Every structure is written in C-alpha cells, then in structure tokens.
Amino acid sequence: MSSANKVLIIQTAFLGDAILISSLLEKIRLESPETSIHLLVRKGNESIFQAYPHANLAQVWAYDKKQKWASWRSLQKDLRAEKFDQVFVAQRFFGMGLLSLSIGAKKVIGFDKNPLSWFFTERVTHDWGNGKHETERNTALLSSWLGSKVYKPFLSLAGDNVVPVENYICISPGSVWETKRTPVRVWIDFIKLLPASQPVVLMGAPNEVHLAEEIEKACPQNTIVNEAGKHGLVDAIRIYQHSMMSYVNDSGPMHICSAVDTPTVAVFCSTIPAFGFGPLASWNRIVEVKNLACRPCGDHGKISCPLGHYACGNQITGNQLFKFYEELLAARSK
C-alpha cells in the first residue's frame, strides 16, 4: 500500500477525456486510500464529478479556456498554495505543462509528447493508434507509483430518474464533429424496426436539438421522449445510468455510458476504436464500416468528409443497430 499523498491530476480536454480520467481517481482511491486527490478540468466539465461519490476527490478546479491567461495565472497562485506531492499531467500541450512545473510540486509526471516534458520529473511514453485504450495510457502516468493495473472509469448517482418512462433505450445522435455522426436516416430506420411500445429517449446538447427533432418527427408511431437540450451534465448522466441500453457515436455520451456501466452500442464512422477511445461498459458492441481505404481520415473528426461520399457513415444500416437490440434482450431473458 502506498503512503498518503496530496496529488493533482490535470486533464483540461473535452468531456470524454475528463470522464475517462475518473479511472485514475478509482485507481488512487483503491490502491492509496489515504491520498487526497485534486483534479483540474476544463470549465464546464467540473459538474461531471458531482457524480463521483467518493470523498477521496477533495477538490475539482476549473480552467477557463475563454480567459486563458487570467485563468492560468489564478490557478497558478491557488495551486501553488496547495503544496502538492505529485502532479500528473494528462494534457500534452504547453500551457498545462508549464502550469504543472510552476506550482512547486515535489514531482511532475507527464507524457513525452508535452513540449515541456524534458523538465518533468518523469516522462511517460504516449502510445497512440496501436489499440491501447486511453485509460491504459493514463494509467501509465501512475505506474511508477502504484503499478500498472487499469481500472474502469466510474461515475454513479443516487436518486430517481428524471424521465417519465422505464426500460427505455437512449439514442444520442450528435457529436462535436460531423464525421463522427451517424446519419439521421440510420437512426430513423433503426427506430422504425423497434416495437412501437419500446420507449426511446433522445439525448443531445442544445446545439443538437434539431437532430432529435428530425428523428422524432419521422417516427410518429414510436414511443419517443425527446430530452435533447433539456438537461445539464448531472441529469444527463442520471438518464444514461438508468437506461436499459444506449446507442451513441464516438463522443462524450459513450464515455458516460462506460462510467455508469450502461450496455452500449457505439457507432464509429470516420474514427476507429484502435485510437483507444472505445466503449468500456461490461456489455458493449461496436458498429463500423471496415476495410475502407480512406478510414480513418484523421486522428479526430472533421467538419465534412474529405472525399465527399461519407461512406463510413452512409454504409451503416438500421438493421445493424437493431441486431444488437435483439441480442441484448435475448441476453436479459436468460
């Protein structure tokens, strides 16, 4: 058992990245339970950790990227006063590397791809594109301290659900990137294959409401509950947690489902699971178009298909999605 520490973990990237970093919270909680954990995330993501139920997480700090310099200076002052034993930098960018080095921690551990990694106490190889999951990459930051055992991301909320139906499936048709979005017509085809009595809860951010509305309008015979744009992160997590199963793109909701262990069907269009961001729920399935020479077209999504045909999305079918609905129902009936 490791001796107690006061540690800071820095991950100020997107929603999914912040959720996945909860695997490190779990590792530290279970392997060094006396350690006090502080976490620095992008402003807007801090509410996620209202769903982390353990007291080991002492404080969540927020970095405001809209006021980068002012926020950075304020954080530098406040974090320096905390006198951390160790800082773990999951970010690979200059700003967070500099922050980690400037707050007086006894040790700074980060990835070798950070421009300031030569000044870290320990540089960790950042393996990318070889199938290693992001949780494994992040765990490597802690390996010299706590070993290499990897834990799943974890979130959990007590209390009742906030939607008026039960035994529902969630569909999250959106993504920040267009080339990560399953075409709306595929969701419509899938829903029309479902029993009319099967409740479907549509989820999405405020800027994705139009996707949910298009789906709802096209499926008047189905039991649709459109919750897109109506909830903050905490209630959204609760909705996914209570879901019978969830259908998602390669996006933040997939990682929420991994953390709350909801059965997950994840559709990968332009990106691939080998990048290390696949679903981690105990029951999960992946839908993708394999053997396309143009796929992946980059490490991240794009605003449009570079070749104009979007085959990685357009060749997905509603029948592929429905097959996994039937598979889960059969497994639940045993």
N, C-alpha and C positions, 0 to 999 in steps of 0.2 A: 504494500500500500504506500502510495506517495505521500510525502509530508504536505501539510497545508500550504497553499499559496494564495496570492491575490493576482488574478490574471485578467488580461484584456484580450478579447478576440475582435478583430476588425474585418468586417465584410460589408462594404457600402455599395454593392452592386444591386442587381434587380431583386424583385420579390422572391423568385425561386431560389436564388443564391442565398438569401437571408434565411429562408425556410430550411434549406439543406444544412446550413451551419448549425442547426439545432442538434445534429448528430454529434458535434463536438461537445455541446452542452451535456448531452447524455453520457458521453464517454468520461468527461471530467466528474460529473455527478456520481457515477457508479464506481469509478476507479480512484478518485481522490475526493471523497465526500466532504472533507473539511475545507476544500478550496472555495473561495469566493470568486464568482465569475462576473465580469463586466463585459458588455457587448456593445460595439459601435456599428450602427447600420445607417443606411440612407434614410433621411427624414421621410416619413410616410410609412415606413416598414416597421417602426418600433411597436405599433399596436399588435403586430403578429404575436409578440411574446407575452401578451396578456393570456394567450392560450398555452403558455409553457407553465405548468403548475408547480414547479419545484423551486424552493427557496434558495437553492444554490446560485441561481441567477440573481445577483444582488442589484444590478442596475443596467438599464439599456439607454445608451447615449445615441443621439441622432446627429448626423452630418447633413446640413442643408446645402445641397448642390446648387441651389439657386442663388445662394450668397456664399460662394465657396470660400473666399479669403476670410471674411468676417467669421464664418462658422469655424473654419480651420483654426484661426487664432484663439477663439473662445475655447474650443476643445483642447488645444494645446495647453492652455493655462489650467483648465479644470482637471484634465487627465494627469498632468504633472503632479498635482496636489494629491493624487490617489496613491502614488508610490507603488507601482505595480512590480511584482516579482518577475512576471513574464508577459510578453505581448506576442500574440500570434496574428500575423498579417496574411489574411487570405487574399487580399487585393494585390494585383500585380501592376499597380500604377504608382507614379512618382509621388503624388500628393499624400497618399496613405503610408507609403514607405517613409517619407520624410516625417510625417506625424509620429509614426511609431518610434523613430530614432530620437525624437526631440522631447520626449516626455519623461526621460530619466529612468526608464525601466531597467532592471538588472539584466534581463535577457530579451532580445528581439529575434523571433524566428519567423522567416517568411520564405516565399518561393524565389527560386533563382531567376525567374523572369521579371521580377521587380527591378527597375533601373537602379535602385539603391541597395540591391541585395548584397553587394560586396561589403557593406558596412554592418550587415546583420550579424548577430552572434552565431546564427546557424542558417545556412542556405539549404533549402529543400528542393529537390528536382520536381518540376511541374510536368508530369506526364500527360500528354494530350492526344486524343484521337486513336488510342490503342485499345479502347474498350474499358479502361479503368473508370469507375464511377467517380463523380465529383466528391462523394463522401469519402472515398478511399484517398483521393488526392488531398483533401483537407485533413484527414486523419494523419497523414504523413507529417504534418506540422507538429503533431503532438508525440510522434513515435519515440523520440529520444527521451521523452519524459515518462510516457505512460504505455509505450508499446504500440503494436500495430493493429490491435483488434478494432474492427469497424462497427459502429452502431448505426441503427437507422435513425433518420430524423424523427422527431417526436413532438406532437402538439396534442393537447386534449382539453376540452371544455366541458365543465359540468353544466347542468341545467337543461331545460326543454328546448326543443327545436323552435324555429321561428317561421316555418312554413306550415300551411294548414292541411298537408297531406302526409301519408305514411307510405313506406315501401316504394319510394319514388327513385327514379334514376335522375342524375344530374347530367346535363349537357352544357358544356362551356365552349361555344363556337368561336370565341375570339382568340386573339394573340396580338402582341405589340407589332409583330411582323406579318405582312400579308402572305409571305410564302410559307408561313407556319400554320395558316388557316385552312382547315378542311373546307372545301366549297360548301356553301349553304345548301345547295340542292342535295348533297350527300346526306346531310342531317335530316332534311325533309324526307328523302327516300327511306332512311332508316326508321324514322318515327312512324311513317305510314305502315311499316311492317309490324309494328308493335301492336299488342291488343289495345283496343280503344280505351279500356279501363286502366291501363298502366299509366300511373302518374309520371309526368316528365317535368322536371324543374329546370328552366333555362336560366343560366347564370352568365354574368359578364359585368365588365366595368361600365361606367356611364357612357363612354365613347363606343361601346359595343352594343348598346340597346337596339340599334337598327338591325343588327343581325338576328337578335332574338325575336324582334317584332316580325321580321320577314318569315322566320320559321313558324311562329305562332299563327300567322295569317294563313299560311299554306296548309295547316293541319287542323282544320276546324272540327274534325271528328275525333280527335285525340284529346286526352286529358292533360292539358298544358297549364302549368303555373309559371308565368313569366316573372322572374325575380331579378332580371338583369338591371343593373344600375341602382338598385334599391337598398343595398347593404354596404356597410363598412367591412373591413377585413375580418373583424372578430365574428360578426354574424355570418359572414360568408364561410368562414372556417367551420362554424357550427352546422351550417346547411350541408356542407360536404361530409362532415363527420357522421351525420345522421342518414346519409344517402345509402340506399341499397347497393348502388354501383354508380360510378361516374365515368362519363366519356369526355375526354379532354384532348387538346392539342399539346404539342411540346411547348408548354407555357407554365406560368405560375400555378394555376389550379392543379396541374398534375402533381406538383411538389406538395401542395396542401394535402392532396389525397394520399400521397406517400406518408406524410407525417401523421395523419389521423387514421391511417391503415384502412381506407375505403377501397373496396375492389375497383380496379381501374382499367379502362381501355384507353390507351394513349395512341393517338394518330401522329405519325411523323411524316411530314411532307418533305420540305427541302432539306431539313437536318436529319441526322441519323443517331440512333442510340449509342453508337460507338464513341460519340463525343463525351459520353459519361453523364448524361442527364436523363436517363430512362426512369420509368416508374419503379418504386420500391415497395409498394403495398404487397401484403402477403399473397394476394391473388391479383395478378396483373397480366394484361395481354397487350401486345404492340401490333398496330396495323401500319403497314408501309408498302410502298411500291419498290421492290428490289430490282437490281440489275439495270438501273437507268444510268447511262454513261455520264449524265450531267448532274447526278446527285451524289453527294451534297454539292451545292453550288457556292458554299462558303461556310465558315465556322458558325455564323449566326444567320438569322432570317434576313430577307431582303424586302424592299417595298414592292417589288414586282419580279416576275420570273425573267431572268436574263435572256432566255430564248423565246419567251412569248407564249409557250404552249402549256406551261404549268402541269406537265404530265404527272409529277409526283403527288399532286393533289387531285387532279381530274380523273386519274385512274383508280382512286379509292371508290368503293361502292357501298351503298347502304346495306347490302347483303353481308358484306364482310363484318360490319358493325353488329348486325343482328345476330350473326352466328355466335358471337361471344355473349350476347344477352341470353340466348338459349343455353349456352354452356354453363353460365353461372347459375341459372335457375335449376338446371339438372343437378349441379353440384350441391345446391342448397337443399334439394329434395331428398338427398340420400341420408 
